[in-house]
Amino acid sequence: MAVTAPGDAEEATGPAPGVLNMRPVVEGVAYRSSAPFGWDAARVLRFLAEHGIDAVVDLRSPTESALVPWLLDHGGRGGLPELVSAPLDPTEGRPSGTRPLETPSDLADLYLWWTRERPDAVVRAVTPIADGRTTLLHCAAGKDRTGVLSAVVHLAAGTPREEIVRDYAHTAVELPSVLLALRDVYLRSHPEAARRAFAAANPPVILTAPAAAMETFLERFLRRHGSAEAYLRAAGMAGASVERLAERLRAGARQ
């Protein structure tokens, strides 16, 4: 899949793409998506209200979040949905600059590394779900960091592994529109890097969503931790909160 980058003077055209790559992880309980590309505060609030979302978990670094913000009052003040910052990637959203990423197995290793390095972010991300809030999990594209958190949520919900893999791989269908939106953002902030990344005839693995990456991640994660619940307890989440999380997710999955 190639995304052809425009010249220096070209700007994004057409309507703002908004939230892309969105779907339920557990219907009515947890959702996943990209960042809200180009939306103003009114459109953001309308979208969240339409889906009954009252907590937004942002897995991006503060620098990334500033490029495509939610325009929400942090902390849910004034009746607005709560915005939870839970940066998952220690490389500040630039994993390919610090780790070799050439194969699906490399992606799986990256995902496992995130869960080892940032267990506090994982706990922070799932806490609104445990607390009864309808929660949207997202990063930039809604693929890698969001895929990892969605996998943890799916495991806690009792979702079969093949369905978790299928959910992750579905992003491949959404990637053309997501990459175009990301291209427009990064052409404005990092033009040279954007041209190199998004014009490749054979995109780097970090810009793909191979099923094998999630299959390998799940195998390694479960071999290391046994279950999502065991991982969350080891990460410092209170046992009662882990139980509430699993009960809510499993109840939602049964409906």
N, C-alpha and C positions, 0 to 999 in steps of 0.2 A: 504494500500500500504506500503510495507516494502522496505527499501533500506539498504542492508546488508553492514556494514562497514568492511573494510579489516583490517588486522593486522598492527602492527606498521611499518613494513618495506615496505608495499605495496605502490606503487606510481601510479599515473594516467598513463594509457597506451593508445595506439592508437592515432589517430589524435586529435588535439585540437578541442573541440566541437564548439567553436566560439559563435556567437550570436544565442540564442535559444528563443523559445516561441515568435517568431516575427509574427506580422500581422498588417494590417492597422487599425487605428482607423477611419480615413477618408482618403481614398485612395489618394495618391499624396500630402497630406497636413500634416498628423500626423500619426506616427507609434508607436508601442510599442514593447518591447523586454526585454530579460534578459541582463546581463552584457556580455561583449565580452570575454568569457572564452578562454584563451590560445592563442589569436591571436597576431601577431606582428604588427608593425605599417603599413607595406605594405598591409597586409590582411585587416586590419581595414579600410584603405583608399579605397581599392578596393570595399569592401562591401558598404561603405557609397556612393561612386560614383555610384555603380550599382543601388542603390535605390534613387538617387537624393537627399540625405539627406545633408543639409548644417547647421543643428544645432542639437547637441546631448544634451539632458537634463538628467543629472545624479542626481537621487533622493536619492542616498546613502549618508552615512556619509563619511567624508574624510578618515577615517580609512578603511572602506569597499572599497572605490574607489582605495586606494593604493594596496589592495590585487589583484584586477582585473582591471587594468587601461586601459584607451582607447588609451594611447600613442599619444595623440593629443596635439598640441601647444595651450594652453588655450587662448581663446579670438579670435580664427579664424585668427591669424597672419599668414602671408605667404600664404594666399589663402586656408588654411585648414578650415574644418568645425568648427563652433563655438562650444565650450564645455561649457555648462552652469551648474554650481553646484547649486542644489536646494534641500538640505537635508530635507526630509519631516518628518522623525521620530525623535522626541526629545530624544528618548532613544538610539540614535546612532546605530540603527539596532538591538537592543535587547529588543523588546517589551515584550516578555514573562517573562523577568526578573523583570518587574515593574508593570504588569497588569495581572489579571487572564484571561487566554485565553483557554477556555474549549469548547465553543459552537460557532456556526455561529453568534449568537447574540453578543457574546464577540468580534468577529472579526469586526462586524459592528460598535460596540462602539469604538474600536480602530481606525477604519478608520475615524469616525466622530471626534474623539479626534484630529487626525492629522490635519484635516481641521480647527479645532478651534485653535490649538496651532501654526500652521505654515502657516497662510494665505499668508504671504510674499513669502514662497517657492512656493505655488500654483501659485501666480501671476508671479513669476519669471519663472516658468516652462512653462506657456502658452504664455508669451510675445513673444518668437520667432515666434510662429504661427501667432499671431496678426501682427507681423512685416513682414510677407510674406515668412518666411523661412520654408522649408520642414523639419519637426522636428521629431526626435526620442526620445520618453520618455522611460526611463528604470530605474530599480533598480537592485537588485541582481538576483532574479528569474523572474522578470517581472510579479509579481502576485499581491502583496498587495499595495505597494506604487504606482506602475505603474497602478494597477487596479483603485485606487482612482483618479489619474490624468486622466486616460482614461475615467472614468465615468464623470468627470467634462467636459472634451472635448466633449464627446458624448452628454451630456445634452445641451451644447452650440450649438451643431450641429443640435439639434432637433431629435436625435435618440430616437425611442421608448424605454421605460424602459425595455421591455422584451428582446430587442436586446442587450442592455447594459449588462443585466444579462447573456445572452448567451455568449457574448464576454468574460466576466470575467470567467465564468465556463469552457470555452474552455481550460483554462490553465491546468485543471485537466488532459487533454490528454497529455500535454507537460511535466507534472511534473516529470515523471520517469527520463527522460534525464536531466532535469534541476537539480534535486536533486543529481544525480550522479556527475554532474559538481561542484555543491556547496560542496558536500562531499569531493571531491578531494582538493578543495581550503582550506577548514577548517580542514582537516586532517593534513595539513602542518602547519597551524597557531594556531589552537585550537584543538589538537587531541582528548583529553578526551571528551570535549563537543560535538565534531562531532560524536564520536562513540555513545554517549548516544542519540543524536537527530536523527541520520540517521539510526540507527539499530532497531528502535522501530517497533514492529509488527503492532501496531496501532498508526500511526504517530500523533503528536499533531495537533490541528486544524490549527495552523499557517503554517503547511506544507501541507495543503489541500486547495481546492478552491471550497467551497460549494456555490451553487447558492443562498441559503438563506442568506448568508452573504451580498452579493451585493444587493439583494432585500431589506433587512432590512436597509442597509446603505442609499440606494436611498430614501426610505420612510422617514427616519429620516432627511436626508439632505434637502430634498425638503420641509418637514414640517417646518424646522427651517429657511430656506433661501428663499423658493419660487421658485428659479431658479438659474442656474449656473451664469447667468449674474448678478443677484442681489448679490450673494455671492462675486463675483469678485470685484464689485464696493465697497461693504462694506470692502473688504480686501485691498482697496487702489488703485486698477487699475483704470486708467483714463477712464471716460465714453467713449471717442472716441476710445480708445484701445479696450474696451469691445465690442463696436459695430463692429470694424474691425475684431476682432476675430470671432464673431458670423457670420458675413457676409461671411468671408472666409470659415469657416467650413461648413456652410449651402450650399454655392455654390459648394464646393467640394463634399458634400453628394449628391447633385442632379445630378452629372455627372455619 
